[in-house]
Amino acid sequence: MGISIALHPQIDLFTDPRWGRTSGNFATENAELTGKLGAAYIQGLQGSSLGSTSVSAMAKHFSGGGPQEDGIDAHFEEGKNQVYPG
């Protein structure tokens, strides 16, 4: 199909149900599980090595990131405060 890069997976952590990006990630707050799922996803796209039949994956956003204060997305000025409880 000519697709050479995928702008996913989204590997943010799901820590607040108010967050609008929940449906685009693996919907877990467990960083270890997210890492395993992300690695498997990328392996499925890229294969064991990049080649002419591979799709290069670009994980996003900030690895292990997620919702900001009050469930606001960080793309907005009001969501600029990083909150990582614990």
Summary of the structure (lengths in Angstrom):
residues: 86
radius of gyration: 14.5
end to end distance: 44.5
largest distance: 44.5
contacts: 199
relative contact order: 0.25
helix: 29%
strand: 7%
